[in-house]
């Protein structure tokens, strides 16, 4: 299992809309997330900063992320959520959410 933390900004005028969307995430999107080996996925909001945490339990992260990106229902979901977000710089090549470095964990 690999833990991931990611961060992205949120447009100030989009806070209520973003919160409402995530209060009722589409079941097809949730099923794809699970099918692609993501567990314990959470998004936290602090003002206009979003922090995501998830655990990846698969064997090929790149392939599973490509499968999520190719899913039509997820693409439709992102068409609603992505315009509300403001990516941070720097971030990795091809990243929308910037992946953070884990500096501490205790279990």
Secondary structure, DSSP 8 states (H G I E B T S, - for coil): -EEEEEEEEE-GGGHHHHHHHHTT--HHHHHHHHHTTEEEEEEEEETTEEEEEEEE-SS-HHHHHHHHHH-HHHHHHHHHHGGGEE--SS--TT-SSEE--------
